[in-house]
Amino acid sequence: MNNSVTNTARLLWAALRALLVLTVVTGVLYPLAVTGVAQGLFNGKANGSEIKADGKVVGSSLIGQSYNLPLKKGQETPEPDLKWFQGRPANGLGTNSVNTQYKLILSGATNRSGDNADLIKWVEDAKAAVIEDNSVNGYTVKPSDVPADAVTSSGSGLDPAISPDYADIQVHRVAEKNGLPVAQVQKLVDEHTQGRSLGFIGEPRVDVLELNIALKELVAKS
């Protein structure tokens, strides 16, 4: 009986020591080590790839933002603020109807097949809007000029970047709305066009938030 109690106590003590050691190693030392390496070598990415303007965090280079006008009375969908470069459509985003204490963005894709009537209408409407919005005095957007990313949402609905082609067809409209020379705005797009990652991964892209921050600074100087 005494031996049994002694063995049980010894096993419990060994288990407790193992629990304490593993808690310290995996719950304290390992997270601190990973956090230290991340902050030291990948500070920007570890902190959410923040983008700052005027000393304040205004967003992340990983999450797209919308540039819309305030809703008018009776409107359900806001109109785009055409003085800014516009990102991709976000038809897959959901609404938060469960926990309404917080204003959440629910990421998601449309999950529509290529022959789905809703998707076809979204694409057709988006294409017509891109042509109308970006055709200004002396510059007309043709249907063949509209790239795929201008009329389709990404898998997450939160893509922060657009193709250089989509940025290019917005240049004349942005220049006109802000009273800027077209050449200056085009230069801005060219300066913010990123190439393929490692030279071969993905496609060239333009981060819309970073581009609009640079546009705001350019307008302020003009």
Secondary structure, 3 states (H helix, E strand, C coil): CHHHHHHHHHHHHHHHHHHHHHHHHHHHHHHHHHHHHHHHHCHHHHCCCEEEECCEEEEECCCCCCCECCCCCCCCCCCECCCCCCCCCCCCCECCCCCCCCCCCECCCCCCCCCCHHHHHHHHHHHHHHHHHHCECCECCCHHHCCHHHCCCCCCCCCCEECHHHHHHHHHHHHHHHCCCHHHHHHHHHHCEECCECCCECCCEEEHHHHHHHHHHHHHHC
